[in-house]
Amino acid sequence: MDESESLTNVDVTVARDNGGREYNQFLVCGSLFECPSKYLPIKPIGKGAYGVVCSARNLQANEKVAIKKISNAFENVIDAKRTLREIKLVRHLLHENIVQIKDIIPPTNRAVFKDVYVVYELMDTDLHQIIKSPQPLSDDHVQVCGDGSVAIPSASHVSKCGLNL
């Protein structure tokens, strides 16, 4: 692990679930994450309307990933459908400009299953950061699709033709 991956922002507690499997507990933006011990948190990425995201290292695959926690995913039908739609669409849309799902973490206790954890490939940036950046966008940054919509190819969760999940 290099210096840029220090865990100074995230304290980790190791625990075991009912089946004896080891998992890590850590706080990200005030939200408790419970993930298998193969995922070692690096730092918080952000918090949005539909989840909290942190970067982590998958120790088994030796790769950086992004873990999105969707809290109380089944609290109402609309949010549950939105979560299912995101997972199903992203798993079927294989394209270089759509971030891919690496894993869906099973609950530590199925009796109280309320949060969904989706592990994505880690991107360098997201659409919000690109839009807010003071750097002007070049023609290489912006591409116009056949239908006239504009897409920024390296943006997380955005397809080349402007699909917004």
C-alpha positions as CSV (number, residue, x, y, z in Angstrom):
1,M,0.0,0.0,0.0
2,D,1.5,3.4,-0.9
3,E,1.4,6.6,1.1
4,S,-1.6,8.0,-0.7
5,E,-3.7,5.0,0.6
6,S,-3.1,5.7,4.3
7,L,-6.1,5.0,6.5
8,T,-5.9,8.1,8.6
9,N,-9.4,9.1,7.6
10,V,-11.1,5.8,8.4
11,D,-10.9,3.7,11.6
12,V,-11.6,0.0,11.1
13,T,-13.0,-2.5,13.6
14,V,-12.9,-6.2,12.8
15,A,-16.0,-8.2,13.7
16,R,-17.6,-11.6,12.9
17,D,-21.0,-12.3,11.5
18,N,-23.3,-15.1,12.6
19,G,-21.6,-17.6,10.2
20,G,-18.2,-16.7,11.7
21,R,-17.0,-14.7,8.6
22,E,-14.8,-11.8,9.4
23,Y,-15.8,-8.3,8.3
24,N,-14.7,-4.8,8.8
25,Q,-16.8,-2.0,10.3
26,F,-15.9,1.6,9.7
27,L,-17.6,5.0,9.5
28,V,-17.8,7.0,6.3
29,C,-19.5,10.4,6.3
30,G,-21.3,9.3,9.5
31,S,-22.6,6.0,8.0
32,L,-21.5,2.6,9.4
33,F,-20.1,0.3,6.7
34,E,-20.0,-3.4,7.3
35,C,-17.9,-5.1,4.6
36,P,-16.0,-8.4,4.2
37,S,-12.5,-8.1,5.5
38,K,-11.1,-8.4,2.0
39,Y,-12.1,-4.8,1.5
40,L,-9.9,-2.4,3.4
41,P,-11.2,1.2,3.3
42,I,-8.9,4.0,2.0
43,K,-10.9,7.2,2.3
44,P,-14.4,8.7,2.0
45,I,-15.3,9.8,-1.6
46,G,-18.7,11.4,-0.9
47,K,-22.3,11.4,0.1
48,G,-25.3,11.8,-2.2
49,A,-29.0,11.5,-2.2
50,Y,-28.9,7.7,-2.8
51,G,-25.8,6.6,-0.9
52,V,-22.4,7.1,0.7
53,V,-19.3,6.1,-1.2
54,C,-15.7,5.3,-0.1
55,S,-12.7,4.0,-1.8
56,A,-11.2,0.7,-0.7
57,R,-8.7,-1.9,-1.6
58,N,-9.8,-5.4,-2.5
59,L,-7.0,-7.3,-0.9
60,Q,-7.7,-10.5,-2.8
61,A,-7.7,-8.9,-6.2
62,N,-5.2,-6.2,-5.2
63,E,-7.2,-3.5,-6.8
64,K,-8.8,-0.2,-5.8
65,V,-12.6,-0.1,-5.8
66,A,-15.4,2.2,-4.8
67,I,-18.0,0.9,-2.3
68,K,-21.4,2.5,-2.4
69,K,-23.7,1.9,0.6
70,I,-27.4,2.4,0.0
71,S,-28.9,2.8,3.4
72,N,-32.4,1.5,4.1
73,A,-32.7,0.5,0.5
74,F,-36.0,-1.3,1.1
75,E,-37.7,1.4,3.2
76,N,-39.9,2.5,0.3
77,V,-40.9,0.8,-3.0
78,I,-39.6,3.6,-5.2
79,D,-36.1,3.6,-3.7
80,A,-36.0,-0.2,-3.8
81,K,-36.9,-0.2,-7.5
82,R,-34.3,2.5,-8.2
83,T,-31.6,0.4,-6.5
84,L,-32.6,-2.7,-8.4
85,R,-32.8,-0.8,-11.7
86,E,-29.3,0.6,-11.2
87,I,-27.8,-2.8,-10.4
88,K,-29.5,-4.5,-13.3
89,L,-28.7,-1.9,-15.9
90,V,-25.1,-1.5,-14.9
91,R,-24.5,-5.2,-14.9
92,H,-25.8,-5.5,-18.4
93,L,-24.3,-2.4,-20.0
94,L,-20.7,-3.3,-20.7
95,H,-19.1,-0.2,-22.1
96,E,-15.8,1.6,-21.4
97,N,-17.7,4.8,-20.4
98,I,-20.0,3.1,-17.8
99,V,-18.5,2.2,-14.5
100,Q,-18.7,-1.6,-13.9
101,I,-20.0,-3.4,-10.8
102,K,-17.3,-5.7,-9.3
103,D,-19.3,-7.2,-6.4
104,I,-22.5,-7.0,-4.4
105,I,-21.8,-7.6,-0.8
106,P,-24.2,-10.0,1.0
107,P,-25.7,-8.8,4.3
108,T,-23.9,-9.8,7.5
109,N,-27.3,-10.7,9.0
110,R,-30.1,-11.6,6.7
111,A,-32.7,-11.2,9.4
112,V,-32.0,-7.5,9.5
113,F,-31.1,-6.9,5.8
114,K,-31.7,-3.2,5.2
115,D,-28.6,-1.8,3.5
116,V,-27.2,-2.7,0.1
117,Y,-23.4,-2.4,-0.7
118,V,-22.4,-2.3,-4.3
119,V,-18.7,-2.5,-5.2
120,Y,-17.8,-0.6,-8.4
121,E,-14.5,-0.1,-10.2
122,L,-12.9,3.1,-8.9
123,M,-12.9,6.0,-11.3
124,D,-10.5,8.9,-11.2
125,T,-13.3,11.5,-11.1
126,D,-17.1,11.9,-11.4
127,L,-19.4,14.1,-13.4
128,H,-19.8,16.6,-10.5
129,Q,-16.1,17.1,-10.2
130,I,-15.7,17.6,-14.0
131,I,-18.6,20.2,-14.1
132,K,-17.2,22.1,-11.1
133,S,-13.6,22.1,-12.3
134,P,-12.2,25.5,-13.4
135,Q,-10.3,23.8,-16.2
136,P,-12.0,24.3,-19.6
137,L,-13.1,21.2,-21.3
138,S,-11.4,20.3,-24.6
139,D,-13.1,18.7,-27.6
140,D,-11.5,15.4,-26.4
141,H,-13.3,15.8,-23.0
142,V,-16.7,16.3,-24.5
143,Q,-18.3,14.1,-27.2
144,V,-21.7,14.8,-28.9
145,C,-23.8,11.7,-29.6
146,G,-26.0,11.1,-32.6
147,D,-29.1,12.3,-30.7
148,G,-27.4,15.6,-29.8
149,S,-26.8,14.8,-26.2
150,V,-23.4,15.6,-24.7
151,A,-21.3,13.1,-22.7
152,I,-18.0,13.3,-20.9
153,P,-16.4,10.0,-21.5
154,S,-14.5,9.5,-18.2
155,A,-17.4,10.4,-16.0
156,S,-18.6,7.9,-13.5
157,H,-22.2,6.5,-14.1
158,V,-22.6,8.3,-17.4
159,S,-22.7,6.5,-20.8
160,K,-21.4,7.9,-24.0
161,C,-25.0,8.8,-25.1
162,G,-26.0,10.5,-21.8
163,L,-27.6,7.6,-19.9
164,N,-28.2,8.8,-16.4
165,L,-29.1,6.1,-13.9
